[in-house]
Amino acid sequence: MASDSSKLEQKLGIQFKDKNLLKEALTHRSYLNEYPGASVSHNERLEYLGDAVLELITTEHLFRTYPDYQEGRLTSLRAALVNYQMLSRVAREIDLENYLLLSRGESKDVGRARDAILANALEALIGAFYIDQGYESTRALIKEIVLKHLGEVIEQELYRDPKSTLQEVVQQKLKITPTYKVLKEQGPDHKREFLVGVFFGDELKAQGPGASKQEAELEAAKAALAALKNHA
């Protein structure tokens, strides 16, 4: 059971007019499967709205902040700010997981599954706040909790595609191109998990998990870059 959501409001410095909207934003579908009599909807519709609102406000902020940046670079910056890894991190920073209504099974999820739940819940919270408070208040909230990471994204080059960066580094140092292979594939079709390895020639250098081959490849590339940095 979630903690008193008014504490979440206090932490964020906000106050919902419609508390049912906040409760809906914090309710995962699995909770209703376990408690079908609950008088609340799950948060997937709000997540859908929040995703669009977050993308628009982030896009507008980047567009106005960097008038000399071309579309490609702006898109990369936005992707680094609104991907599920960053959003799950923001969700943890505001202690969002302490307020979620989840089934007993989902509450035990760890790793990427938990990150995805947190990222989706943050988008749902943004969607609910947008309905409740409007555009300007939502923009202020997003600036406070998400866009504050923009400096870090630029400084650490988190906007760069890890696979492209790794290829540049390895080709420069070793004169070879990294290759990727699926090492393991498991789980039902709707919840597939992949483990991909990145190879320098015949040598396995790093591994990465993901819900798709592409996502696992990106995670493997990140791991390889981290390993190269540590051994530099």
N, C-alpha and C positions, 0 to 999 in steps of 0.2 A: 504494500500500500504506500502511496506517495505521502511525503510529509506535507504539512500545511503550506499550500501554494502561496499564501500571503507573504511568506518569508522570501519566496522567489521574487515577488513584486518589490519587496523592500530592497532586496539586493540590487535589483536593476533600476530602482528609483522610478518605478512606474506603478500605475494602478488601473486595473481593468474596470470599465463601467459594467460590462457583462461578464460575470464570473464564470458563466457556463461556457463561454468561448475559451477561456483559459483552461478550464477542465477538459474540454474537447481536445485542445492542442496537446495536452499532456497524456492523452489516452491512446495507447497502442492497440491495434486490432486484436492482438492476442489476449488482452485483458477482457475484451467482450466475449471472446470464445470461451473463456473460463468463467466469466460472470455475465451470462446472457441477459440477466434481469437489470443490469445497470442502466440508469436513466441518462446515458450520454452516448454520443457518437464517437467513433474512432477518429484519429487525426489526419487521415490521408487526404481528404479534400482540402483541409487547411494547409497541409504540406505542399500540395499542388500550387495553391495560391502563393504561399510564402516563397517558394522557389522562384516564381516569376517576379515577385516584388523585390526580393533580394538581388536578383540579377539586374533588374532595371536600376535600382538605386546604386548598386556598385558600378554599373556601366556609366551612369550619369556622373558619378563622382570622379571616376577615372578620366572620362571625356573632358570634364571641366578642369581637372587638376593638371593634366598633361596635354596641353593643346598641340604640342609638336609631335606627339607619338602617333604612329600609324596604326591602322586597325589591327594588324597582326600582333603587335606588342601589347596593345590594350586588351586584346582577347586573352593573351597569355597571362597577363596580370590578373584579369578577372577570374580565370580558371583556377589560379593559385589561391585566390581568396574565397571561392565558393565551392571548392571540391569537398568531398565528404570528410577527408582527413582534417582539413582546417575547421570545418563546421563542427566536427565531433570534439575537436580541441576547444573551440569556443564554448560549446555546450558544457564541457567539464569545468572550464574557467568560471562559469556562472552556476555551477553545481546543479545543472538541469536534471541529471540522472536521479537525484534525490527526490524529485517530484513527479516522476513518470509513473503512470499506471500500466504495469506489465503483468503478463501471466508469470507463474512461478518458473516455467521453462525458459521464457525469454529473459527473465531477470538474471539467469545464470550465464547468458551468452557473454563471451569475451572476444577480444580481438576485433577483426573486421566487422563481425555481426553486431557487436555492441556499438562500434563506431557508426555504423549505418543507422542504427536505431536512434542514436543521439543526434546525428546530423539531420535526420528526417524530422525529429521532434523540434529541433531548433527552427527549421523552416516552418513547421506548423505554428510554432509560437509567433514567428514573424507574421505569418498570414493572419492569425487571430488578432494580433495587435494592430495590424493594418485595418482590419474591419472595425475594430473597436475605437481606434484613435485617429486614423487617417494617415495620409502620406507624410506630412512633415514630421510628425511625432515618430513614425516608423523610421524615417531617414535618420533622425537623431539617435535612435536606438541602435541601428545598424552601424552608424559611424562610431558609436561608443564601444560596441562589442566585437564587431567584425573588421571594420576598416582601420582600426587602430593597429592591425597587423601589417598594413601596407608597407611601412618602412622596412620591416623585417623581411618581407617577401622580396623587396628590391635588393636589400643589402646582401641577403643570402642567395639571391638568384633562384628563389623557389619557383619562379615563373618559367624557368627553362625546362624544356622537356627532358627528363632524365635519360631517355634512350639516345636522343640526339647528342646530349652532352657527353655521355659515356662513349659513344662512337667517335666523337672528336678526340677525346682524351686518349683512347686506346689506339686509334689510327696514328696519332701523333707519336705516342711512346713506343708502340709495339709494331706498327705498320700492318696491323690486322684489323678485321671488322668483327665485333662481338656477334655471336649468334645465340638464339634462344630456343630452348626445347622444353616441352611439357614433361615434367618428372613424375607428376602424380595427378590424377583426376578422380574426384570422389563426390559422393552426395547425390541426392535426387535431382532431377532436371531443373526444378524450380529453385533449388538451393545448391547449385554446383560450386565446387571449390577446386581451384587449379593451383598447382605448385609448379612454377617455371624456373629453370636454371639458365643462367647466362654463362656462356663459354667463351674463353679466349683461346681460339684454336680448339684443342681437345681437352683443355683444362676447365673444369667447373669452378667458377670464381665466386658466384653468389646465387642465392635462391630468393624467390618472392612469391607470396600467396595472393590470390585474388578470386573474385567471383566470375571473372572472365579471363581468357588468355591474355588479352591486351592489358588488363589491370595487373595481372601477375607479372607480365613482362616489365611494366613500369616499376613495380616493387623490387623486382630483381635488379633492374638497372640502378635504382636508388641504393640498394644494398652494396652493389659493386662499387659505386662511386664513393660511398662511405668507407669501404675497405681500402680503396686506393688512397683516399685522403689520410687515413690512419697510418698507412705505410709510406707516406710521402717523406 
